[in-house]
Amino acid sequence: MRFDCTDYRDIFLNDRPLMDARAPVEFLKGSFPGAVNRPLMNDHERQRIGTCYKQHGQQAAIELGYRLVSGAVKAERIQGWADFARTHPDGLLYCFRGGLRSQITQQWLRDEAGIDYPRVGGGYKAMRTFLIDTLEQAIAQCDFVLLGGMTGTGKTEALALLDNGLDLEGHANHRGSSFGKRATGQPSNIDFENRLAIDILKKRDAGIGQFVLEDESRVVGSCALPLPLYQGMQQYPMVWLEDRFDQRVERILRDYVVDLSAEFSAVHGEAGFALFSQRLLDSLNNVHKRLGGERHRRMLELMEQALTEQGRSGAVELHRGWIEGLLREYYDPMYVFQREKKGARIEFAGEREAVVEYLRARVSQRG
């Protein structure tokens, strides 16, 4: 019989396949990248057993569990576990605390399918604690610098060119602004934090001790940054990325119109364009109050005309109208104010090539 694994560092550094034996409702609240949910009990069974435990105690709950997961139900679940184990011989299984559910799963796999499969000692809770500690240690021990800049300057693209870049928006599956929702949903906040922690763990293992991250608000869409990180971001030094207005317009047109429209079509098929159009209109309506009535009406008219033409012919040129208007009248004044407010922390400013060169040199200077 294999020993339980408590080398959480190895699990995440090497992307060990993980089979989660918790109920689906637990899995959806938070899990780990690539983990697959193969529950011992479904949500309804878990609820019934929990009620039984409260009313009649542990032994009665265990006996009920064996009755609920028996016969064809039991056989089907064991088959699912066995398929996972055979496909991922280097994997591990876990439950919440590495207790009864993963023990039963492990035992049934061994007794019924002849497969000796290791568990994660301490389960989900221990792995989650390890990742929280990983984040907190990095925030306390590492050097951080923020990448700021006007909307559309390509901060995410610049981060991708850096070995020490942390893409918060990528981990949150959101572009960060009022228009930042993607065609696919965001991870749970726990999943977001776990992804970020694993990214940091792997980079630190590669010898990186200084990180560059985009200057964000506390929330990226629905994902909240870890509080210690956000608090640190109020003092970290900053590098400011600049670009010409026309290039910023083209980048926004590509990201928020061309690519996002294609993404919606890929995910939703024929309904994709209508859903994309509604998403764009909703995003503009979300900033209605901040724009003011007259500006909102003007931008809305331009956007509706652009969407009508795009739907008719596929042409996207008219979208430049509302993009240019929003930049000049809404986003740019806001960012000018932010730059002035944070000016004392800006240690370098320039266009992409110069900024990337500076940030790379900064690592070697402080390494």
MONORVEN-V271845 format. One line per field, one symbol per residue. burial: # if it has 24 or more other C-alpha atoms within 12 Angstrom, else .. A space follows every 50 residues. Layout:
burial = ???
//
This chain:
burial = ...###.##.##...#########.##..####.########..##..#. ..........##.##...#....#..######.##.....########## #########...#.##############.#######.##..######### #########..######################..############### ####...###################..##.##..########....### ###.####.#####........#.#######.###.#...#....#..## .######........#############.##...#...#..#...#.### ##..##.###.##....
//
